[in-house]
Amino acid sequence: MPTVAVLIDGGHLRAQAKIAKLKYEPGLIEKAALACVHADERLLRILYYDCSQYEGRARLPVSGLHHEFKASDQWLKDLAAKDLFAVRRGVLKFRGWKPKKIPLASSPLTDADFDPDFEQKGVDMRIGLDMASFSERRSVDRLILVTGDTDCVPAMKHARKAGLQVVLVQWPKGRAIPELAWHADYVRHVAWP
């Protein structure tokens, strides 16, 4: 019975859940992670990579007034408290404001015409480091990877060279990124729980 670890890029899973019109919360994340594991596999751990929502203050793009971003990370704490889960946190950076649509010259812009622009930092690096750690320690036989980010390709190659099998998860209505599928041993189609 092969031992497996499930590594979940939270941003990717969130996007897939949105496509499926599912409420993204710790219970869904746990069920989705467990659905990735087959009955003939032994689960060692689930590693979940994501960022807390942004908290901070920024000037609005048109009026110049201050806007306060408020958030709670309780959902990540709830997830980390679940059996076999470990949460690895990246950082969410505020990068400014982006227009919701191409502005027309005939209408004046307002703050409502812009959305905040955030960038997730450090998640891919943490996934890669954990994949390398599993590869060096040989504590699992398979890595089950839930991601759509090609930045994981070097870590996937490293794991396979070390003798681990890499399984890439594909959700309904999703499509495996070819560059990721090329460096996986299997593409596993998983239904939403």
N, C-alpha and C positions, 0 to 999 in steps of 0.2 A: 504494500500500500504506500504510494508516494506521499511524502510530506510536502505541504504547500504553504505559501504565504500569499496573501492577496494584498496588492499595492494599488490604492485608489487615488487618482488625481481628482480631487473634489470639484475643481472647476469643470472638468470633462463630464463627470457623473451628473453634476447639476445641470449642464447643458442638455444632456441626454434625457434627464427627467423632465425638463421643460418641454422638450419635443413631444414626450409621451403625456404631457399635461398632468404630471404627478406632483404632489406637494413634497417639496424637498425638506426633510426633517430627519432626525437621528434614527427613528424607527425604519423609515424607508432605506436609509443608507445601510443599516445593519442587515435588513432582509436582502437587499441587492448584493451585498458582499457575500452573504452565505449562499445565495443562489449561484454564485460564480464557482463554488466548490462542488465537485462531483461526489457521489456517495462512496466511490472507491478511493477517495483521497482523504488524508488526515490533515486537518487545518492546524497549523502552528500559530499563526497570528494574522491579524488584519491591520495594515498600516494605512491610515487615512491622512492625506496631505491637502491642506487648505489654509486659507487665511481668515482671520477674524475680519469682520466688516470694518471699514475705515471709521475712525473717530478723530475729529479734529475740526479746525476752523479754516475757512477759506473765503476769499472775496468773490462775490457773484460777478460774472463777466461783463454785465452791462451797467447795472446800478452801482456796483462797487460796495454794496452792503455786505456785511459779514454773514456767512451761513455756517451753522454749526451742524456737523455730521455726528449723529449719535447712534450707537450700536451696542449690542450685547453679544458676548461670546459664550453665553450659557449653553447654547446648543452644542458647541464644541466640547465643553466640559461634560455635558450629558453623554455625548458620543464616546469620549475617552473613558467614561465609567462603565461602558458595556464590556461584557466578557470578550477576551482576546483582542480588544481594540487598543491601538496606540495612535495618538494623533500627533502628527508632525506639522508644526505651524510655520508657514512662510509669513511674509509681510505684504500688506496691501499699501501701495503708495498712491497718493493723489497726484495726478499729472496735469491737472487743469480742467478746462471745459471744452467740450466738442459740440458742434451744432447738431441738432436732431435731424435736420434736413438742409439741403442747399438753400441758403437764404436768397430771397428775391430782393432786388435793389429797390423795388417800389414800396416795400413795407419795412417799418423800423423794427429793429431787433429788441427783444426783451430778454430778461433772465430765463423765462420759460422756454425760450428757443434753444437752450443748451442743456446738455446732460453732463454730469461729472465724468471725468475720464480717470479710471483707476488702472493700475498695473500690478499684477501679482509678481512678487519677487521671492526667489529662494525655494520654491516648491520643486521645480525640476531637479535642482541640485540635490535636494534631500532624497528624492526618489532614486536618483543615480547612486548616491552614497549608500543607501540601504541595499540596493541591488548588488553593489560591489561587496558590501559586508556579507550578505548572504552567500555570494559566490566564493569569497575567501574562506568563510567558516564552514561552508557546505552543510548548513543547518536545515536546509530544505532541498527537495529534489526538483521542485517546480516553483516558478514565480508566476502568479496569475496577475496580469497587468491590466488595469482599467485606466486607459489614457488615450488621448488623441494627439499627443504632442511628440513630434519627431525628435525633439531634444533628448528623448529617452533612448534613441537608437544606439549610441555608443555604450550605454550601460547594458542594453539588451545583448549586444555583441559580446561584451565582457562576460556576462552571465553564461552565455552559450559556450564560449571558449573554456570556461571553468567547468563545464559539464552539466550545468543546470538546464532544464527545459523552460522555455518561456511561452506562456499562453497569453494571447491577446484577446480581451473580451470585446464582443460586438453586441450591442443592444438592438432590439427591434427598431426599425426605421433608421438605424444608424448604419454607417459604412466604415469598414476598417480602412484606415489610411494605408495606401499601398506600401509606403516606406516602412511603416511599422510591421505590416503583415510579412514583408520580405525577411524581417529579422526575428520573427516569432516561429516557434516550432508548430504551434497550432493557433488557429483563430476559433475561439469558442463562442458560439451563439448562445446568449443567455436571455431568457424571457424575464420581464419585470415580475417581481413577486406579487 
